[in-house]
Amino acid sequence: MIIASNFKTNHTRQSTRIYMERVRQFAQETKSAQDILVFPPATALDTYTLPENIRVGVQNAYPVEKGSFTGEIGLEQIEEFGLRTILVGHSERRHILGESQELCAQKYDYFKAKGFEIVYCIGEPEEVRKAGIDAVLTYNLEQLEGIDLGYEKLIVAYEPVWAIGTGLSASVEQIDETLTKLRETIKAPLLYGGSVKPATTKEILEIENCDGVLVGTASWDVDNFCQMIEIADTL
Ligand code: 13P
């Protein structure tokens, strides 16, 4: 399974180093077989010596090698550290920072062409969820417009906006129903994200079409994150 942590705008370079070392040690001691992904903020990108199943990725980058894009990083800044994993289309980038579907697709195409592992995020806002499952499906599928779903290094994260950072996870039934419908279109691994906690990890990972979790808030504490890895190991 894939157990992923999105630090968002949390942790420093120093605390990320301590965090990664803890995760590395924990996975080694427990001989964890999980795919563990961690997305620290851009200021903490660095060269990390890790086994193949633990990977550090970037939360965002501009689809360019280098250039004049103030505040952004490009391929050159990522490659300095040999990083090969990227998050694209997170709802905070779409809804807070105004990233369009067109830009998400451009980023996807660019980093696909560079052979990156891409965690591509989709998810509906609350008013769409309230409109019912058909509206949810239509909305999520629209967020796949321009995305090559046949890319072998694609992972899709279903993260309903109303469940992110709210402490209110989607229910097992809602996740199950949505992932089952998405599975008809998406063959890539499917993650769920949105207020996942150690206490809810098992029931979510047991959902048939769920291949892992993408965790924000709860995972910023390394003990919680290790606990989630351990839970995945027991399944
Ligand atoms: P929370 O776990 O804080 O709800 O965040 C989920 C998320 O957005 C992961 O990308």
Residues whose N, C-alpha, C, O or C-beta is under 5 A from the ligand:
A	BS01	13P	N6 A163 I164 G165 T166 G193 G194 S195 V196 L214 V215 G216 T217 A218
